[in-house]
Amino acid sequence: MSRLTSTLSKNYILLLIVVFGGFLVFGFSENIKGPALPRMQADLKLDELQVGILLAFNSLGYLLACSFTGWLTRKAGMKLTLALAFGSMALSGVCIYFAASYTTLSSAYFLMYVGNGILEIGLAILAARIFIKNTGTMMNLAHFFYGLSSTFAPIIAASLMGVDIFGSALGWRGMYMLMLALSILPMLPGLLARYAGDEERHEKRISLKEFARDKVAWLIVAVLSFGVISELAVGGWLVNFLEKAYGWSGDASAKMLSAFFFCFMLARLVLGPVTDKIGYTKSLILLSSFSGLCSIAAIVIGEPGAFLFALAGVGIAPIYPTVMALLAKRYPNNADTAITFTVTLMGIASVIGNLLIGAITDWTKRLFAGSGDAQASLVAGLQAGYLFIGLCALLCAATSLVLFRKLSRVNQVL
């Protein structure tokens, strides 16, 4: 019995390393793009709409992965699924290094986002299987590691791009290759671990078609979609905004993005027990409202209110893990189906969100171009795009309120 307990304990530790390490790597891969995007834009001569299309198109890779990862975990098992995720991310770093045009860069990014999608769904399903008690706390703790790496990712990325190797700067290409190579590290314990749940009885499962009939499921999709659009947009657009609207240096802008993720990281570390205590839906309402108000206030106040961009991270950080905890508790026997359905549709919303931010920015810039002041029209466009990011957080709060009322009527509030 003691030998069995010891084995289970060692295996659980391996699984924790995979989950925590996986989210650590995921945070790096997602958030090194902030400082890199302006350099990519300059090197490849891209306008703001092309940047939006780049992020949206590559989100299609993420969406594609989300659509089949649940099926892949059932057919191939969690071990092979996670190995494929980590491996494709490492390979994409090499492809980005050799990308010589907008098309090849888009293809390499597409591969990276496929790996990200497989990884996110795989880790979410694994976390739902192993975090049975204090689900909100453990989900937020797991995602804390995403916040941890995200905090330092912009600073590390900005520093690495300036490192001289053999007489030339590493640049954004070399930086991506080195950072994505870290994906190999959590792959190793993942290959040694055993994954319970792959052998679960299939008669307990419901199909995606059946799941789609649940109106609550669609409300949860809306909550997560608005929250994630607001969250991920910061990583892609904040540095760009600060550099072009306020004339900040690349290092100063990267530090503000890191401050956002520092608040983000602390919120996931501290607020997990709070979500367990006051309830998941109430937490979603309060936190997303706070984030949206901070983002909009930052634009209205102007440069003196730039710290509010960072403070918005406190509110938006717990949204994703709290929704994952909500799904794990509401659909305990069908967590993989629930997560696949929710995150896949969230991926569609993310594609649309990135397109809208780029299009709103570009349209507003053109609208004010008649004034003859190119800088003023650019700032107006960037402000409009960022106001939309704040609006998404407020829409997350509004849909969370609708969800809370619907669950209250049937006494199923979580």
C-alpha positions as CSV (number, residue, x, y, z in Angstrom):
1,M,0.0,0.0,0.0
2,S,2.8,2.4,0.9
3,R,4.6,1.5,-2.4
4,L,1.4,2.3,-4.3
5,T,1.0,5.6,-2.4
6,S,4.6,6.5,-3.1
7,T,4.2,5.7,-6.8
8,L,1.0,7.8,-7.0
9,S,2.7,10.6,-5.2
10,K,5.7,10.6,-7.6
11,N,3.4,10.4,-10.6
12,Y,1.3,13.3,-9.3
13,I,4.4,15.4,-8.9
14,L,5.3,14.6,-12.5
15,L,1.9,15.6,-13.6
16,L,2.1,18.9,-11.6
17,I,5.4,19.6,-13.3
18,V,3.8,19.0,-16.7
19,V,0.9,21.3,-15.9
20,F,2.8,24.1,-14.2
21,G,5.8,23.8,-16.7
22,G,3.4,23.7,-19.6
23,F,1.7,26.9,-18.5
24,L,5.1,28.5,-17.9
25,V,6.2,27.8,-21.5
26,F,2.7,28.8,-22.8
27,G,3.1,32.2,-21.2
28,F,6.5,32.7,-22.9
29,S,5.2,31.7,-26.3
30,E,2.2,34.0,-26.1
31,N,3.8,37.1,-24.7
32,I,7.2,37.5,-26.3
33,K,5.3,38.9,-29.3
34,G,4.7,42.3,-27.7
35,P,8.2,43.7,-28.1
36,A,8.8,41.7,-31.3
37,L,5.8,42.9,-33.3
38,P,7.0,46.5,-33.9
39,R,10.3,45.0,-35.1
40,M,8.6,42.5,-37.3
41,Q,6.4,45.3,-38.6
42,A,9.5,47.4,-39.4
43,D,11.5,44.6,-41.0
44,L,8.6,43.3,-43.2
45,K,7.0,46.8,-43.8
46,L,3.6,45.8,-42.4
47,D,0.7,48.2,-41.6
48,E,-1.6,47.9,-38.5
49,L,-4.3,46.0,-40.5
50,Q,-1.7,43.5,-41.6
51,V,-0.6,43.0,-38.0
52,G,-4.2,42.4,-37.0
53,I,-4.6,39.9,-39.9
54,L,-1.4,38.2,-38.8
55,L,-2.7,37.7,-35.3
56,A,-6.1,36.7,-36.5
57,F,-4.9,34.3,-39.1
58,N,-2.5,32.6,-36.8
59,S,-5.4,32.3,-34.2
60,L,-6.9,30.0,-36.8
61,G,-4.1,27.6,-36.1
62,Y,-5.1,27.8,-32.4
63,L,-8.7,27.3,-33.4
64,L,-7.9,24.3,-35.6
65,A,-6.0,22.7,-32.7
66,C,-8.8,23.3,-30.3
67,S,-11.3,21.6,-32.5
68,F,-9.5,18.3,-32.6
69,T,-7.5,18.1,-29.3
70,G,-10.3,16.6,-27.3
71,W,-10.7,13.9,-29.9
72,L,-6.9,13.4,-30.0
73,T,-6.6,12.9,-26.2
74,R,-9.3,10.2,-26.4
75,K,-7.7,8.4,-29.4
76,A,-4.0,8.9,-28.8
77,G,-3.9,9.5,-25.1
78,M,-2.7,12.5,-23.1
79,K,1.0,11.6,-23.3
80,L,1.2,11.7,-27.1
81,T,-1.0,14.8,-27.3
82,L,1.2,16.8,-25.0
83,A,4.4,15.6,-26.7
84,L,2.9,16.8,-30.0
85,A,2.1,20.2,-28.5
86,F,5.5,20.8,-27.1
87,G,7.3,19.4,-30.1
88,S,5.4,21.6,-32.6
89,M,6.0,24.7,-30.5
90,A,9.8,24.0,-30.5
91,L,9.7,23.4,-34.3
92,S,7.8,26.6,-34.9
93,G,10.7,28.6,-33.3
94,V,13.1,27.2,-35.9
95,C,10.6,28.1,-38.7
96,I,10.2,31.7,-37.4
97,Y,14.0,32.1,-37.4
98,F,14.1,31.3,-41.1
99,A,11.0,33.2,-42.1
100,A,11.9,35.7,-44.8
101,S,8.5,37.1,-45.7
102,Y,5.1,37.9,-44.4
103,T,3.8,34.7,-45.9
104,T,6.4,32.4,-44.3
105,L,6.2,34.3,-41.0
106,S,2.4,33.7,-41.0
107,S,2.9,30.0,-41.7
108,A,5.5,29.7,-38.9
109,Y,3.1,31.6,-36.5
110,F,0.3,29.3,-37.6
111,L,2.3,26.2,-36.5
112,M,3.1,27.9,-33.2
113,Y,-0.5,28.6,-32.6
114,V,-1.5,25.0,-33.5
115,G,1.0,23.9,-30.7
116,N,-0.4,26.5,-28.4
117,G,-4.0,25.3,-29.0
118,I,-3.2,21.6,-28.4
119,L,-1.2,22.5,-25.3
120,E,-4.0,24.7,-23.8
121,I,-6.7,22.2,-24.3
122,G,-4.5,19.3,-23.2
123,L,-3.4,21.1,-20.0
124,A,-7.0,22.2,-19.3
125,I,-8.3,18.6,-19.6
126,L,-5.4,17.2,-17.5
127,A,-6.0,19.9,-14.8
128,A,-9.7,19.1,-14.7
129,R,-8.8,15.4,-14.1
130,I,-6.3,15.9,-11.3
131,F,-7.6,19.0,-9.5
132,I,-10.6,17.5,-7.8
133,K,-10.5,19.5,-4.6
134,N,-10.3,23.4,-4.3
135,T,-10.7,23.5,-8.1
136,G,-10.7,27.3,-8.3
137,T,-7.6,27.7,-6.2
138,M,-5.7,25.0,-8.1
139,M,-6.8,26.2,-11.6
140,N,-5.7,29.7,-10.7
141,L,-2.4,28.4,-9.3
142,A,-1.7,26.5,-12.5
143,H,-2.5,29.6,-14.6
144,F,-0.3,31.6,-12.2
145,F,2.6,30.0,-13.9
146,Y,1.3,31.4,-17.2
147,G,1.2,34.9,-15.5
148,L,4.7,34.3,-14.1
149,S,6.3,33.7,-17.4
150,S,4.2,36.4,-19.1
151,T,5.5,38.9,-16.5
152,F,9.1,38.4,-17.5
153,A,8.5,37.4,-21.2
154,P,8.4,41.0,-22.6
155,I,11.6,42.1,-20.7
156,I,13.4,38.9,-21.6
157,A,12.3,39.2,-25.2
158,A,13.4,42.8,-25.5
159,S,16.8,42.0,-23.9
160,L,17.5,39.0,-26.0
161,M,16.7,40.8,-29.2
162,G,19.6,43.2,-28.4
163,V,22.1,40.4,-27.6
164,D,25.1,40.3,-29.9
165,I,26.1,36.8,-31.2
166,F,29.0,36.4,-33.6
167,G,28.9,40.2,-34.3
168,S,25.2,40.6,-35.0
169,A,22.1,41.1,-32.9
170,L,20.0,38.1,-32.1
171,G,16.9,40.0,-33.2
172,W,13.3,38.8,-33.0
173,R,14.0,35.7,-35.1
174,G,16.7,34.3,-32.8
175,M,14.8,35.4,-29.7
176,Y,11.8,33.3,-30.8
177,M,13.9,30.3,-31.6
178,L,15.5,30.3,-28.2
179,M,12.4,31.0,-26.2
180,L,10.3,28.3,-28.0
181,A,13.1,25.8,-27.5
182,L,12.1,25.8,-23.8
183,S,9.1,23.7,-24.8
184,I,11.3,20.7,-24.7
185,L,11.8,21.0,-20.9
186,P,8.2,20.1,-19.7
187,M,8.0,17.5,-22.5
188,L,10.5,15.2,-20.7
189,P,8.6,14.6,-17.4
190,G,5.5,14.4,-19.6
191,L,6.9,11.3,-21.3
192,L,7.7,9.7,-18.0
193,A,4.3,10.3,-16.3
194,R,1.2,8.1,-16.4
195,Y,-2.1,9.7,-17.2
196,A,-5.3,8.5,-15.5
197,G,-8.5,9.2,-17.3
198,D,-7.6,8.0,-20.8
199,E,-9.4,4.7,-19.9
200,E,-12.6,6.3,-18.6
201,R,-15.8,4.7,-19.7
202,H,-17.0,6.2,-22.9
203,E,-20.7,5.7,-22.2
204,K,-20.6,8.6,-19.7
205,R,-19.6,11.0,-22.4
206,I,-22.0,13.2,-24.3
207,S,-21.4,14.4,-27.9
208,L,-20.6,18.0,-28.8
209,K,-24.0,18.2,-30.6
210,E,-25.8,17.3,-27.3
211,F,-23.7,19.6,-25.4
212,A,-24.5,22.5,-27.7
213,R,-28.2,22.3,-26.7
214,D,-27.3,23.6,-23.2
215,K,-28.0,27.3,-23.1
216,V,-25.7,27.7,-20.1
217,A,-22.9,26.3,-22.2
218,W,-23.3,29.1,-24.7
219,L,-23.4,31.8,-22.0
220,I,-20.1,30.4,-20.6
221,V,-18.6,30.6,-24.1
222,A,-19.6,34.3,-24.3
223,V,-18.1,35.0,-20.9
224,L,-14.8,33.4,-21.8
225,S,-14.7,34.8,-25.3
226,F,-15.0,38.4,-24.2
227,G,-12.6,37.9,-21.3
228,V,-9.9,36.2,-23.4
229,I,-10.2,38.8,-26.2
230,S,-9.5,41.5,-23.7
231,E,-6.7,39.5,-22.0
232,L,-4.8,38.4,-25.1
233,A,-5.1,41.8,-26.9
234,V,-3.0,43.4,-24.2
235,G,0.0,41.2,-25.1
236,G,-0.3,42.1,-28.8
237,W,-1.2,45.8,-28.7
238,L,-0.1,47.5,-25.4
239,V,3.6,47.9,-26.4
240,N,2.6,49.1,-29.9
241,F,0.2,51.6,-28.3
242,L,2.7,53.0,-25.8
243,E,5.5,53.3,-28.4
244,K,3.4,55.0,-31.0
245,A,0.8,57.0,-29.0
246,Y,3.1,58.2,-26.2
247,G,6.5,57.9,-27.8
248,W,7.8,55.5,-25.1
249,S,11.0,53.5,-25.8
250,G,10.8,49.8,-26.5
251,D,12.2,49.0,-23.1
252,A,9.8,51.3,-21.2
253,S,6.9,49.8,-23.1
254,A,8.0,46.3,-22.4
255,K,8.3,47.1,-18.7
256,M,4.7,48.4,-18.6
257,L,3.5,45.1,-20.3
258,S,5.5,43.2,-17.7
259,A,3.8,45.3,-15.0
260,F,0.5,44.2,-16.4
261,F,1.5,40.6,-16.2
262,F,3.0,41.1,-12.7
263,C,-0.5,42.2,-11.6
264,F,-1.9,39.4,-13.7
265,M,0.4,36.9,-11.9
266,L,-0.3,38.1,-8.4
267,A,-4.1,38.0,-9.0
268,R,-4.0,34.3,-10.0
269,L,-1.8,33.5,-7.0
270,V,-3.9,35.4,-4.5
271,L,-7.5,35.4,-5.8
272,G,-8.0,31.7,-6.5
273,P,-9.2,31.0,-2.9
274,V,-11.5,34.0,-3.2
275,T,-13.2,32.6,-6.3
276,D,-13.8,29.3,-4.3
277,K,-15.2,31.2,-1.4
278,I,-17.6,33.8,-3.1
279,G,-18.4,31.6,-6.1
280,Y,-17.2,31.5,-9.7
281,T,-20.0,33.5,-11.4
282,K,-19.9,36.4,-8.8
283,S,-16.1,36.5,-9.2
284,L,-16.4,36.8,-13.0
285,I,-18.8,39.7,-12.7
286,L,-16.7,41.7,-10.2
287,L,-13.3,41.0,-11.7
288,S,-14.1,41.6,-15.4
289,S,-15.9,44.9,-14.5
290,F,-12.8,46.1,-12.7
291,S,-10.5,45.3,-15.6
292,G,-12.8,47.0,-18.2
293,L,-13.1,50.1,-16.1
294,C,-9.3,50.3,-15.6
295,S,-8.6,49.9,-19.4
296,I,-11.1,52.6,-20.4
297,A,-10.0,55.0,-17.7
298,A,-6.4,54.6,-18.8
299,I,-7.4,55.8,-22.3
300,V,-9.6,58.7,-21.0
301,I,-7.0,60.0,-18.6
302,G,-4.1,59.7,-21.1
303,E,-0.4,59.1,-20.4
304,P,-0.6,59.9,-16.6
305,G,-3.1,57.1,-16.3
306,A,-0.9,54.5,-18.1
307,F,-0.5,52.6,-14.8
308,L,-4.1,51.6,-15.1
309,F,-3.2,49.5,-18.1
310,A,-1.2,47.3,-15.7
311,L,-3.8,47.4,-13.0
312,A,-6.3,46.0,-15.4
313,G,-4.4,42.7,-15.2
314,V,-5.7,42.2,-11.7
315,G,-9.3,41.9,-13.0
316,I,-8.7,40.0,-16.2
317,A,-6.3,37.4,-14.9
318,P,-8.6,35.0,-13.0
319,I,-11.3,34.9,-15.8
320,Y,-9.9,32.0,-17.8
321,P,-9.0,29.7,-14.9
322,T,-12.2,30.5,-13.1
323,V,-14.2,29.5,-16.2
324,M,-12.2,26.3,-16.4
325,A,-13.1,25.6,-12.7
326,L,-16.7,26.3,-13.5
327,L,-16.7,23.9,-16.4
328,A,-15.0,21.2,-14.3
329,K,-17.6,21.5,-11.6
330,R,-20.6,21.8,-13.8
331,Y,-19.7,19.0,-16.2
332,P,-17.5,16.6,-14.1
333,N,-18.1,13.6,-16.3
334,N,-17.7,15.5,-19.6
335,A,-14.9,18.0,-18.8
336,D,-13.1,17.2,-22.1
337,T,-16.2,17.8,-24.2
338,A,-17.1,21.0,-22.2
339,I,-13.6,22.4,-22.5
340,T,-13.3,21.5,-26.2
341,F,-16.6,23.1,-27.0
342,T,-16.0,26.2,-25.0
343,V,-12.4,26.9,-26.0
344,T,-13.0,26.1,-29.7
345,L,-15.8,28.7,-29.9
346,M,-13.6,31.1,-27.8
347,G,-10.9,30.6,-30.5
348,I,-13.4,31.8,-33.2
349,A,-14.2,34.8,-31.1
350,S,-10.5,35.5,-30.6
351,V,-10.0,35.5,-34.4
352,I,-12.8,38.0,-34.8
353,G,-11.6,40.1,-31.9
354,N,-8.1,40.5,-33.4
355,L,-9.5,41.4,-36.7
356,L,-11.9,43.9,-35.1
357,I,-9.1,45.6,-33.1
358,G,-6.9,45.9,-36.2
359,A,-9.8,47.1,-38.3
360,I,-11.1,49.6,-35.7
361,T,-7.6,51.0,-35.3
362,D,-7.0,51.3,-39.0
363,W,-10.5,52.7,-39.8
364,T,-10.3,55.3,-37.1
365,K,-6.8,56.3,-38.2
366,R,-8.1,56.8,-41.7
367,L,-11.2,58.7,-40.4
368,F,-8.9,61.3,-38.8
369,A,-6.4,61.4,-41.6
370,G,-8.1,64.3,-43.2
371,S,-6.8,66.6,-40.4
372,G,-3.4,66.5,-41.9
373,D,-1.7,65.4,-38.7
374,A,-0.6,61.8,-39.3
375,Q,0.5,61.4,-35.7
376,A,-2.8,62.6,-34.2
377,S,-4.8,60.3,-36.5
378,L,-2.6,57.3,-35.6
379,V,-3.1,58.0,-31.9
380,A,-6.8,58.3,-32.4
381,G,-6.8,54.9,-34.1
382,L,-4.8,53.3,-31.4
383,Q,-7.1,54.8,-28.7
384,A,-10.2,53.4,-30.5
385,G,-8.7,50.0,-30.7
386,Y,-7.8,49.9,-27.0
387,L,-11.2,51.2,-26.0
388,F,-12.6,48.2,-27.7
389,I,-10.3,46.0,-25.6
390,G,-11.8,47.6,-22.5
391,L,-15.3,47.2,-23.8
392,C,-14.8,43.5,-24.2
393,A,-14.0,43.2,-20.5
394,L,-17.2,45.0,-19.7
395,L,-19.2,42.7,-22.0
396,C,-17.6,39.8,-20.1
397,A,-19.0,41.2,-16.9
398,A,-22.5,41.7,-18.5
399,T,-22.7,38.1,-19.8
400,S,-21.5,36.8,-16.5
401,L,-24.4,38.7,-14.8
402,V,-26.8,37.0,-17.3
403,L,-25.2,33.6,-16.5
404,F,-25.5,34.3,-12.7
405,R,-29.2,35.1,-13.1
406,K,-29.9,32.1,-15.2
407,L,-28.2,29.7,-12.8
408,S,-29.9,31.4,-9.8
409,R,-33.4,30.6,-11.3
410,V,-32.6,26.9,-11.1
411,N,-30.6,27.0,-7.9
412,Q,-27.4,25.9,-9.7
413,V,-25.1,28.9,-9.0
414,L,-21.4,27.9,-8.8
